[in-house]
Amino acid sequence: MMRGKRHWALACRRPDGVVSVHSEALKPLADRFPILKWPILRGIIALWESMSLGIKTLGLSANESLGEEEHDITKKEMAVSLGIGIVMAVALFVVLPLFAAGSVRDWFPNSATFVLGEGLLRIGILVIYIAVVSRIKQLRRVFEYHGAEHKTIHALEAGLDLTPANVKQFSPVHPRCGTSFLLIVMVLAIAVFSFVGIPTLWLLVLSRLIGIPLIVGLSYEVIKYAGKHKDNTVMKVIMYPGLLLQKLTTREPDESQIEVAIKALEGVAALEPIEMDHGGKADVEVMA
């Protein structure tokens, strides 16, 4: 899936081998409510809109992949799957690290070291989780498509024609990947939650859930700043761990997957001009 400023496009290969392309206009909430363009708020809204679009395109791609012989995935089935996913995410990345750190609370001399230990546990769980799921065949293909998207954006930013041969030569790692954003969120969480102290477990869990929007907004500003100052040494250091993590969330795609990624980008380009900034960065995002 490729997302431009005003449009998005989804490309999916059907069981018969044909690549279908579905394109639509975006309807940003910030156009109707200018206050949502303010720093911090814009990051929260950007994540909400990305999640909503991701759920929608996931349903579309799943139904295209099933073909005519299978029944379409209903909104109820998608809602149930999403609900289960949210519960598992909270249990795995909020409750588990808090419970683990809380079980050895006496080891930490103060609240700052407790939050640091909890945060490092959360990051460790994330890395292990991604490493494990990347070995599942179906999810590995998702990571391969993710790599194809990145390669296609690299080729566009290099000014090359979008052909499989040209796209294939680039790295599947890209500095504006959502994986980097996720890692920034977890690092900033350590700094923000250090002010909470060490209340009871349920208050700790509640504080993490309430604090997520603020941390998301702050992380968005960091990523946005890093994109404008990508040659800054400090920014390179901050973004480097995210690039390393992409080694797990992307894989080398085959030519057929690259063709699908190209179709998605062409779907956006057919509806709006894809602009480049002075640093050669394309104003387009990817979503795997």
C-alpha positions in Angstrom: 0.0 0.0 0.0 1.3 3.5 -0.9 0.0 6.7 0.6 0.5 10.1 -0.9 -0.6 13.5 0.3 -4.1 13.3 -0.9 -4.6 9.7 -2.1 -3.7 6.1 -1.4 -3.5 3.0 -3.5 -3.6 -0.7 -2.7 -2.2 -3.2 -5.2 -2.9 -6.9 -4.7 -2.2 -10.0 -6.7 -5.3 -12.2 -7.2 -5.2 -16.0 -7.3 -5.4 -15.8 -11.1 -2.2 -13.8 -11.2 -3.7 -10.4 -12.1 -2.6 -7.4 -10.0 -5.7 -5.4 -9.0 -5.2 -1.7 -7.9 -7.7 0.1 -5.7 -7.2 3.9 -5.2 -9.1 6.4 -3.1 -8.8 10.0 -1.9 -7.8 10.6 1.6 -10.0 12.7 3.9 -7.7 14.1 6.6 -9.4 15.2 9.8 -7.0 18.1 10.0 -8.7 19.6 6.9 -11.9 20.0 8.9 -10.3 20.8 12.2 -7.2 22.9 11.8 -6.3 22.5 15.5 -5.3 18.9 14.7 -2.3 20.3 12.7 -0.7 21.5 15.9 2.5 19.7 17.1 1.8 16.6 19.2 -1.9 16.5 18.1 -0.9 15.9 14.5 1.1 12.9 15.4 -1.8 11.3 17.4 -4.2 12.0 14.5 -1.7 10.7 11.9 -1.4 7.4 13.8 -5.2 7.1 14.2 -5.7 7.7 10.4 -2.9 5.3 9.5 -4.4 2.5 11.7 -7.9 3.1 10.2 -6.5 3.0 6.7 -4.4 -0.1 7.5 -7.5 -2.0 8.8 -9.4 -1.0 5.7 -6.7 -2.0 3.3 -6.1 -5.2 5.2 -9.7 -6.3 4.6 -9.5 -5.3 1.0 -6.3 -7.2 0.3 -7.5 -10.3 2.2 -10.7 -10.4 0.1 -8.8 -10.0 -3.1 -6.4 -12.8 -2.2 -9.2 -15.2 -1.3 -10.7 -15.0 -4.7 -14.2 -15.7 -5.8 -14.5 -19.2 -4.3 -14.0 -18.0 -0.7 -16.3 -15.8 1.3 -15.3 -12.2 1.9 -14.0 -11.3 5.3 -16.8 -9.4 7.1 -16.5 -6.2 9.2 -17.5 -8.3 12.2 -14.7 -10.7 11.6 -12.2 -7.8 11.2 -13.5 -6.2 14.4 -13.1 -9.4 16.4 -9.5 -9.9 15.0 -8.6 -6.3 15.8 -10.0 -6.6 19.3 -8.0 -9.8 20.0 -4.9 -8.1 18.6 -5.3 -5.0 20.8 -5.8 -7.2 23.9 -2.7 -9.3 23.0 -0.6 -6.1 22.4 -1.5 -4.6 25.8 -0.8 -7.9 27.5 2.5 -8.4 25.8 4.0 -4.9 25.6 2.4 -3.2 28.7 1.3 -5.8 31.3 4.1 -8.3 30.9 7.1 -5.9 31.2 5.4 -4.2 34.1 4.7 -7.4 35.9 8.2 -8.7 35.2 9.9 -5.5 36.5 7.4 -5.3 39.4 8.3 -8.8 40.5 11.9 -7.7 41.2 11.0 -4.1 42.3 13.4 -4.3 45.2 16.3 -4.6 42.7 15.8 -1.0 41.6 17.1 1.8 43.8 14.7 4.3 42.5 11.7 4.9 40.1 14.0 6.0 37.2 15.9 2.7 37.1 12.6 0.8 37.5 11.2 2.6 34.4 14.5 2.0 32.5 14.4 -1.7 33.3 10.7 -1.9 32.3 11.4 -0.1 29.1 14.4 -2.3 28.2 12.3 -5.3 28.8 9.6 -4.0 26.5 12.1 -3.4 23.7 13.5 -6.8 24.3 10.1 -8.4 24.0 9.4 -6.4 20.8 12.6 -7.6 19.2 12.0 -11.3 20.2 8.4 -11.1 19.0 9.4 -9.8 15.6 12.2 -12.3 15.3 9.8 -15.2 16.1 6.9 -14.1 13.8 9.3 -13.4 11.0 9.9 -17.1 10.8 6.2 -17.8 10.1 5.8 -18.3 6.3 2.8 -16.1 5.8 4.2 -13.2 7.8 7.5 -13.6 6.1 5.8 -12.8 2.9 4.4 -9.7 4.5 7.9 -8.6 5.4 9.0 -9.3 1.8 6.3 -7.1 0.5 7.4 -4.5 3.0 10.9 -4.7 1.6 9.5 -4.3 -2.0 7.7 -1.1 -0.9 10.9 0.4 0.5 12.9 -0.6 -2.6 10.3 1.0 -4.9 10.5 4.3 -2.9 14.3 4.2 -3.1 14.1 3.9 -6.9 11.6 6.8 -7.1 13.9 9.0 -5.0 16.9 8.0 -7.1 15.0 9.3 -10.2 15.0 5.9 -11.9 12.2 4.4 -14.0 10.1 2.1 -11.9 11.0 -1.3 -13.4 11.7 -4.5 -11.4 15.3 -4.4 -12.6 15.9 -0.9 -11.3 14.0 -1.4 -8.0 15.7 -4.7 -7.3 19.2 -3.0 -6.8 18.1 -1.0 -3.7 18.1 -1.8 0.0 14.8 -3.0 1.6 15.6 -0.7 4.6 14.3 2.8 4.5 14.8 5.6 7.1 11.1 6.6 7.1 9.7 3.2 8.0 7.1 2.7 10.7 9.5 0.3 12.4 11.8 3.2 13.3 8.8 5.1 14.6 7.8 2.2 16.8 11.2 2.0 18.4 11.3 5.8 19.0 7.9 5.4 20.8 9.4 2.8 23.1 12.5 4.8 23.9 10.6 8.0 24.6 8.2 6.0 26.8 11.2 5.5 29.2 11.7 9.2 29.5 8.0 10.1 29.9 7.1 7.4 32.4 10.1 8.1 34.6 8.0 11.0 36.0 5.2 8.6 37.1 7.1 6.9 39.9 6.2 3.4 41.1 2.5 3.2 42.2 0.5 0.0 42.4 0.5 -2.3 39.4 -3.0 -1.3 38.1 -2.1 2.4 38.3 1.1 1.6 36.4 -0.8 -0.1 33.6 -3.3 2.7 33.5 -0.6 5.3 33.3 1.0 3.5 30.3 -2.3 3.3 28.5 -3.1 7.0 29.1 0.4 8.1 28.2 0.4 6.4 24.8 -1.1 9.3 22.9 1.4 11.8 24.3 4.3 9.5 23.5 3.0 8.9 20.0 2.7 12.7 19.4 6.2 13.3 20.7 7.6 10.5 18.6 6.0 11.8 15.5 7.7 15.2 16.0 11.1 13.4 16.4 10.6 11.5 13.2 9.5 14.6 11.4 12.5 16.6 12.6 14.8 13.7 11.7 13.4 13.6 8.2 14.3 17.3 7.7 17.7 16.9 9.3 18.8 13.5 8.1 22.4 14.6 7.7 22.6 15.7 11.3 24.9 13.4 13.3 22.7 13.3 16.4 19.7 12.4 14.2 21.6 9.6 12.5 22.5 8.1 15.9 18.9 8.4 17.1 17.5 6.7 13.9 20.2 4.0 13.6 18.6 1.4 16.0 15.4 1.7 14.0 17.3 0.9 10.8 18.8 -2.1 12.5 15.4 -3.3 13.6 14.2 -3.1 10.0 16.6 -6.0 9.3 13.9 -8.1 11.0 10.7 -6.4 9.6 11.9 -6.4 5.9 13.1 -9.2 3.7 14.3 -9.3 0.1 11.3 -9.6 -2.2 11.0 -11.5 -5.4 10.3 -9.9 -8.8 6.5 -10.6 -8.6 6.3 -8.8 -5.2 8.3 -5.8 -6.6 5.8 -5.6 -9.5 2.9 -5.3 -7.0 4.7 -2.5 -5.1 5.3 -0.6 -8.3 1.6 -0.9 -9.2 0.7 0.6 -5.9 3.0 3.5 -6.3 1.8 4.1 -9.9 -1.7 4.0 -8.5 -0.9 7.1 -6.3 1.1 8.8 -9.0 -1.9 8.5 -11.4 -4.0 10.6 -9.0 -1.5 13.2 -7.8 2.0 14.4 -8.5 4.6 12.9 -6.1 6.7 15.8 -5.0 10.4 15.7 -3.8 11.9 17.9 -1.2 15.4 19.4 -1.6 16.9 16.3 0.0 15.4 14.0 -2.6 12.7 12.6 -0.2 9.5 11.6 -1.9 6.3 12.8 -0.3 4.8 9.3 -0.1 4.5 6.7 2.6 4.3 2.9 2.6 2.3 0.5 4.7 2.8 -3.3 4.8 
